[in-house]
């Protein structure tokens, strides 16, 4: 089958496989998808399908400065020094804080504090007033999680005040970085660690594992070998929520983390499952669970994140540390309320921005701010705008004399590179390839707007303007089955860099189509292919689909294959991705 592209309902170019699928079995299709994703040998495919915690996790001591950090923490715990964990206010930072808290406690630490800054009042990273308060409480050691790589002056302040500094982080490291007593970040220059894409909680987990190994080696009080796997429930949540590539170690972390989540001992997570109407199941014989990565990314993670976005992340932290079911349920209800407030705030801002569509159409990037927009949700709004308008989006809050915001960009742009181009008018900036944060003085607002438009225009010159949709396989009528759906599930967990396979049926007839949902944003269809009828659903596609296709039309449909059970009978459902 030759590679083919065309414009679709969602203005994508569909890119078909260049090699035809040979064989019609479910396993043949799964292996075909794996080969297309670079897993060409039998050994690579087996390793991907059956990740092994003991074999596939890298030695934590390969991270530079790990020995220093472990030595400093060993001394602190053995001598009952006061250790402060300084974490970020998002789900990754909260989960990372819990990882180290639980590990230090398990190793006998008596004096542990957790400090998480207020997003709106303090902003990202360490700040000296907060460090002064920790000093006043007698803190001897500060360990950062999910932050610290840009806190040069704050680390220097710690040194001047005789407080040990251990920075653990996963954000991009610039040429000038803090001179901490130990600095652990897989993105450091000439870093020997083989996998750079751990989240903040993932880096904290590596520190926890190294510390446990050291205590056991020196015959000190430590939980039994394997105890650390119980931490994988929250490390998995952080990995998914922070949108890290599900490759290498991260695949192992999430695969095992889902199994741990199904058996979690944490009252807080159990209460969140109740709020989300999720009933975890774990089969001890097959070592499988009904939990999937999307449950973490779209249901559990947003509720943990909502605390830091709408109030203070301490509510999420305390939920994960809850010691009774009653306390956990109370805090889960608080997070549920915050999440609903977050949804309302996002919808309000999106509605306002979409009312300025003419200005957006004429620009290279969406660049907008307002004093009424909550800083905690501007990142979500930026993501929605970047996806909808297919261009970089910079959304910010105006507060006093400052503007603070977030950027999200389509896959063919680099957020940090664009921010670097605007460095002269920015006070702070940082982030990843697809996302970042920034701040600037309000007096530079117009200069910021003009510089971003210029930078994006320059970046577009060598970029492909039309986004593409990669089709993993074109399937035939007899292939679309419950057994194929189950075979594809072996590729789980799905997420960044291991996306759920997109299948395609060509020449499908639309038997029926209707808008559904309270706001009629979704569609339900019956699609006929050969002698078979398939139920299909498209979430958020009503406005496009009802204009693009009608009953009786013949179309090609790109979809994710899912199964549903009704009255004990299993059937497949096509979750529509796009139509052409």
N, C-alpha and C positions, 0 to 999 in steps of 0.2 A: 504494500500500500504506500503510495507516495505521500510525502509530507504535504499537507494542504492547509490553507488558512482562509478564513472568511470573517466578515463582520457579523456580529450577532445582536441579539436583543439588548445586551448590556455593553455593546460597542467594543467587544473583545475580538481579537483575532484568534481563532482556534488553531492550535498547532497539533497536528496528528502525528502519531508514531511513524517513523521512517521504515520500521521493520514490521512485517505482518505477524500476527499472533499465530503460532503453530500449535495445534492441539486444542481441544475443546473442554478439557477437564478443568475443574476449579484450581487444582494445584498448578496446572500449566499456566493459567492466567496470573496467579500470584507470582510465580517465578519470572514470568514475562515482565511484570511490573518491577520486580526487584532488579532485573537486568537493566531496564531502562533507567533505574535510579542509581546505577553504578555498582551494584552488587552482582558481579559477573561470574564469580567462581562459586562452586558448591560450598566451600568453607565459609566464604563471606555471607552467603545466604543463610546457612545454618546458624552462624553467629548472630546475624540480625534477628532471625526468627526465634532463637532461643538464647537470649542474653544471659550470661552467668555472672552473678555478683562476685564470686571468688576470683574468677579469671579476668573479668573485663573492667574492673575498677582499678584505676591507676594508684600507685604508691603515693600517699599524701606528702611524703618527704621529698618527692621530686619538685615540689613547689619551693622556690627559693625563699629563704628566711623562715621556713617552717621549723627547723631545729631551734632557731633563736626564739620564736614565739612559744614553742612548747617548753623550752627551758625557763623562760620568764614566767609562764603560767604555772608550771610545776612548783617553782619557788614561791609564787604568790599563794597557791592553795596550801602548800605544806606549812607556810608560816602565817596562815590566817589573815593575809592581807585583804584589803577591800578592793574588789574588782568591779568596775563599771562597764557594762556592755552598752555601747552607744550605737543605736540602730536607726535605720531609715524608717520613714512613716508609711511606706507602702507594704504590700503583702510580703514581698521578698525580705524587706528589712525586719518586719515583725517576726516572720518565720525563722529568719537567721538568728534573731535575738533569743527565741525560744530554744533553738538548737544548742547554743552555747550555755544558756541558763541551765537546761536540763543536764547537760554534760558536766558542768562545774559542780552542780548539786550531787550528781551521782559519784563524783570523785571526792566528795567530802568538803567542798568549799562552804564556808559559813557566812561569808560576807559578800553578797552579790547584789548589785544594783543594775537596773535596766533604765536607760534614759533614751526616750524617743522624742525628738523635737516636734513642736507644733508646726504644721506645714505653712500656715499663713503668717503666724507671728514670728517664726524663727527661720523658716526656709530650709533648703536642703543642706546637709552636711553638718559638721561641727561648728559651734560658735563659742566664742570666749566667755560670754556671760554664763552659758550653761556649764562650761568647764569649771568656771569659778565656783558655781554652786556644788559641783561634784567634789571639788577640792575642799570646800567647807564641810562636806560630809565625811571627810577623811579618806577619800579615794586614793589608792596607791597605784592602780593600773587601770588604764582605759583601753578597751578593746573595741574597735569599730567593726560593724558588719554592714555590708552593702553601701558603704560610703567611706570617705577619707582620702581618696587618691588625689584630690585637689586641695586638701586642707593644710597647706604648707605653713601658714602663720599659726594655725591652731596647734599643730604638732610641735612647732617651735615653742609655743607658750607652755605646753605640757613639759617639755624638756627643761625650760627655765624654772618651772615650779616643781621639779624633781618627781614628776609623775611619769611612770613608764607608759609608752605608747605602742600599741600593737594595731596596725591598720590591716584589716581584711576587707577586700573589695573586689569587684569584677568590672568596674567601669574603665573606660579608655584612660590610659596613663599618658600624660604629656611628658615632654622632654624634662621639665622641671617638676619634681614630685616631692612629697614630704619626706623628711629625714627621720622616719620613725625608728624606734628601737627594733621593730620587726615590721616588714611591709610585705604582705602576701596578696598578690594579684596576678592571675594567670596571663594578664595582658602586659606585664612589664617587659621592657626591652631585653632581648636575649634570655627570656624566661625558658627554662628547660622543660617545664611541664608540658606534656604532649597534647592536652586538650584545653583550649583557652575559653570555651564557651559555657563555663559554669555560671550559675546565678550567684547572688550574694549568699543565699542559704547553702548553696552547693559548696562555696569556698569555706563557709563556717563549718559545714559537715566534714570537710577534709581536715580542718584543724581539730575538730572533735575526735575523729578517728585517730589522728596522729597522737593526740594527748592521751587517749585511752591506751594506745599501744605502749606509750612511754611509761605510764603508771603500772601497767601489767609487767613490763620488762623489769621494772625496779621493785616488783613485789609490794606495791603500795595498794591501798584500798581502791578497788575498781570493780565495776559490774562485769559479769561474765562475757566472754567472747561472743559476739553476735548481738549484744544488747543494742549496739549502735543502729542496727537495722530498724529498730522501733522509731528512730528519728526520721526515717524516710517518708513517713506520711506527710509531714510539713515541708520537707525538702522537695517532694514531688509537687505539692501545691505551688510552692515558690517558683519552681522551674517552669511549670506551665503558665502561671500567671505573669511571669516576667518575660514570656515569649522567647525562651531560649531554644536553640536548635536541638531537636530530639535525635541526636546522633551520639555515637560513642558512649561516654559515661552517662550522659543525660538520659539516654534510652534505658539504661540499666536502672538509674535512679527512679524514673517514673514507672517503669514496668514493675519493679519491686515495691515502689511506694504505693501503688494502687492496691497491691495485695495487703500491705500493712494498713492502709486506710480502711479496708473492709473489716479489719479486726482492731481498729484503733482503740487505745486505752484512754484517749483524751475525751473528757466529758464535753469540752467545747466543740470538737469536731462532730461528735455524736449529735449535739444540739443543733449544729448547723445543718447536718443531714436532715434532721426533722423539719427544720424551717424550709428546706428545699424539696421536701417530699421525696427524698432519696432513701431507699432501703438497701443498704449494702449487703451483699451476699458473698460468702467465701466458701468454696468447695475444697475441703482439705485433701480429698483424694486426687483431684486433678490440678490443685493449686491454681485455681482460676477465680475470678471475681466478675461481677456484673458492672463494676465501676469502670468508667472510661475517662480519658483525659478531658473531653469536652465538659464533663460535669465539674471539673476543677476550674477550667478556664471561664466558663459562662455562669456558674452558679455559686460555688464555694469561694473562689478567688475574689470576685467582685464584692462579696459581703465583707470579707476581711479588709479589702482595699477601701471600702466605703467609710470606715472609721476615720482613717487619715485624711480622706477627701472632704468629709462633711463636718467633722468635729476634731477629735484627737485619737490617734492610733492606739492609745492606751486601752481603749475598750476592746479592740481586737486582740491585743496582747493578753489582757486579763481573761478573755474568753478562752484562748488557747492554753492558759495556765490554770483554768478553773479547777478547783478541788472537789466540787460537789455537782451533781446533776442540776440542782436547783439554781446554783450560781451560773452555771453554763447556759441554762435555758433563758435566764434573765438577760444575760449579756448577748446571747444570740438574737433575742428580740430587739435589743438596742441596735445591733448591726443590721437587722432586717429593716428597721425604720430608717436608718442612715442610708441604706441602699435604695430605698424608695425615694428618699429625698434627692439622692444623687441622680436617679433617673429623671425626676421632674426638672432638676436644674439643667441637665444636659438637653432635654427636649426643648426647654425654654430658649436656651442659647442657640441651638440649631435652628429653631424657627426664626429667630431674629436674623441670623446670618443668611438664611435662605431667602429672606425678604430683600437682600441686597444682591441678588443673583446677577444683575446686569454688571455691577462693578466687578464681581468675581469672574464673569466670562471674559472681561477685557484685560484681566491681569494674568501674570505668569504664576502667581501664588496667592493663596488666601491668607491675607494678613489683616487681622482685626482684633480689637481689644475694647474693653468696657469696664467701668468701675463697678458695675453690678454683677460681673461674672465671677463666680467662685473659683479661686485658684485651684481648688481640689479637683475640678472637673474639666479644666481647659484642655488637658491632655486627651481625654476621651473625645471631646468635641473636635479637636484637631484631627484625631484619627478618623472620625466620621467624615469630616470635610475632605481629607486627603483621599479617602476611598470614593466618595461620591463625585467629587470634581476632577479626580485623576491628576491632581497637582499638589505640591507641597502646601501644608497649612500651618500657619503660625498664629496661635490664639493666645491672648494674654489678658491678665487683669491689670487695671490701672488702680494703683493705691498710693495716695500721697503724691510724691514726686517720682515714684518708680512704676515701671511696668514689668510684670513677671509672667512668664508664660511657657508654653510647650509647643514643640514642633513635631509633626508626623509627616512622613514623605512616602510616596509610592515606591515600589521596589527598585525602580531604575534611578533613584536619586540617593544622595548621601547627606543626611541631616547635618552631621558634624562639619562636613566640608563647606556646606552653605553657611553655617554659623561662623565658621572661621573667616569666610569672606567678609562677614559683617562685624568682625572682631573690633574694629575701631570705634563702633558706636555701642558696643555691648559692655556691660559691667561684668557679667558672668555668663558662661555657657558651658555645656558639656553634654555627653550622651552617647548614643550608639549610632549605627548607620541609618536606622529607620526612625529613630526617635531621639529627642533631646529636650533640654530645658535652657532658658535664657532669661536675662534681665537687662533692662536699660533704663536710662533716665527719660522721663516724659518729654523733656525738652529735645530729645533725640528721636522722637516718635516718627516724624516725617522722614528723617534721614535713614532710620531703620527700614521703613517701608520701601524707600527707593533702593536701598542697597540690596534688600532681599529680592525685589523684583529683578534687579540687574543680575544678581548672582544666579537666580533660577533660570533666567533667560540664557545666560552663558552656559549653564549646565545642560540645558535642553538641546543645545546645538549638536551634541554627540549622543543624544539619547533617542531611543525608539519612542515615538509619540503615542502609538497605539498600544495599550496593554494587551497581553496575550493570555490565553487560557490553554494550558497544556492538557491534552486528552491522554490519559494513561492507556486506554484500550478501547477499541470499537468492538462491541459484543453483539452476539446474535440472540435471537429469541429464546432458544433453548438454554442459553447460558445464564439468563437472569433468574436466579433461584435463591431459596433460603440457604442452600449449601454453599453457593458462591459468596453470599453475604458473610457466612461464618468463616469461610476460608480467608476472605479479605480482612476479617477482624484479627487474624494472626499478625497483620502488619502494625497493629496498635502497639504503643500509644501514638496517636496522630497529633501533629502540631507543626511548629516551625521546622522546615527542612525535612519533614516526613509527613506531608499533607495526606489527607484521606484521598484515596484514588478517585479520579474523575473518569467515569465510564461514559460511553456514548452509544446511543441507539440511533440509527439513521433511517429516515423515511417513516417516521411515526405519525399516525393520524390522531388528531385531537378529537376525541369523542365528546368530551364536555370540559368546561372550564368555568370556575366561579370564584369570586372573592370571598374570603372567610375571615373570621376573627372579629372581635368587638369593634375594631377600627378599620376592618376590611383591608388590611395591608398585605394579607397573604392570599395565596391561591391554592385551590384544590382542583386537580384534573383527573380525567380518565384518559389514558393514552393507549391506543391500539397499535400493536406491532405483530404482523402476521396473524396468527389465530389467537393471540393472547391480549388480554386487557390488563393494564398496570395502573394501580393507583399512584398518583404523583402529587407532591406538595411543594410549593415554593414559598419560603418564608421571606417576607418583605418585598416580594416581586410583583404584587398586584398591579401597581401603577404602570409598570413596564409591560407585563405579560398581557394585560387586557387590551393594550394598544397594539401589541405585536402579533398576537395570534387569536384566531377565532375557531369555533367549532367547525370541524371539517377540514381544517388546514393540515397539510403534511409538513412536518418539521423534523429537524435533528435535535435531539435533546441530550445535554450533558448533565450528569447526575451523580450523586453519591447513593450507593445502594444500602438501604437499611431494612431491618425486619421489624415487624410488629406482631403482637399476639392478641387475638380476640377470641374469647370463649374457648381457649385451649388450642386454637388453630393458628399456626404461624404463616405469615405471608410477607412478601417483599413490598417495600414502598420506595419509589424513586424520589429522592430529595433533589429537586431541580437546582442546578448551578447556573445554567444558561440555556438559551434556545436559539437555534439558527434555522 
